[in-house]
Amino acid sequence: MTFRQRYRQLDNPTFVKQMMLRSVYGTMALENQTVPMERLEELYEKVEAERTAKR
């Protein structure tokens, strides 16, 4: 059984985005470096666009 077969939600881009944003937001908050969620969403979209362009 592969990783993606075991965790089907990883095939859902919306789930992956929310998981990533919550993880980064929480980690930054623990380090007392809060970043607005809107800023993290902008950065995620920018990185995702760059990643898609390289394909």
C-alpha positions as CSV (number, residue, x, y, z in Angstrom):
1,M,0.0,0.0,0.0
2,T,1.5,3.3,-1.0
3,F,1.4,6.5,1.0
4,R,-1.2,8.2,-1.2
5,Q,-3.4,5.1,-1.2
6,R,-3.4,5.1,2.6
7,Y,-4.0,8.8,3.0
8,R,-6.5,9.7,0.2
9,Q,-7.0,13.2,1.5
10,L,-3.5,14.1,0.2
11,D,-5.0,14.0,-3.3
12,N,-7.3,16.9,-2.4
13,P,-5.4,20.2,-3.1
14,T,-7.8,22.1,-0.8
15,F,-7.0,19.8,2.1
16,V,-3.3,20.0,1.5
17,K,-3.4,23.8,1.4
18,Q,-5.3,24.1,4.6
19,M,-3.0,21.6,6.4
20,M,0.0,23.5,5.2
21,L,-1.3,26.9,6.2
22,R,-2.4,25.8,9.6
23,S,1.0,24.1,10.2
24,V,3.0,27.2,9.2
25,Y,0.7,29.6,11.1
26,G,0.9,27.5,14.2
27,T,4.7,27.1,14.0
28,M,5.2,30.8,13.5
29,A,2.8,31.6,16.4
30,L,4.8,29.3,18.7
31,E,7.9,31.2,17.8
32,N,6.1,34.5,18.6
33,Q,6.3,35.6,15.0
34,T,2.6,35.8,14.0
35,V,1.8,36.3,10.3
36,P,-1.7,37.1,9.1
37,M,-3.4,34.1,7.5
38,E,-4.1,36.2,4.4
39,R,-0.3,36.7,3.9
40,L,0.3,33.0,4.2
41,E,-2.4,32.3,1.6
42,E,-0.8,34.8,-0.8
43,L,2.6,33.1,-0.3
44,Y,1.1,29.7,-0.8
45,E,-0.6,30.7,-4.1
46,K,2.6,32.3,-5.3
47,V,4.7,29.2,-4.6
48,E,2.0,26.9,-6.1
49,A,1.9,29.1,-9.3
50,E,5.7,28.8,-9.6
51,R,5.6,25.1,-9.0
52,T,2.9,24.7,-11.7
53,A,4.8,26.8,-14.2
54,K,7.9,24.6,-13.8
55,R,6.0,21.5,-14.8
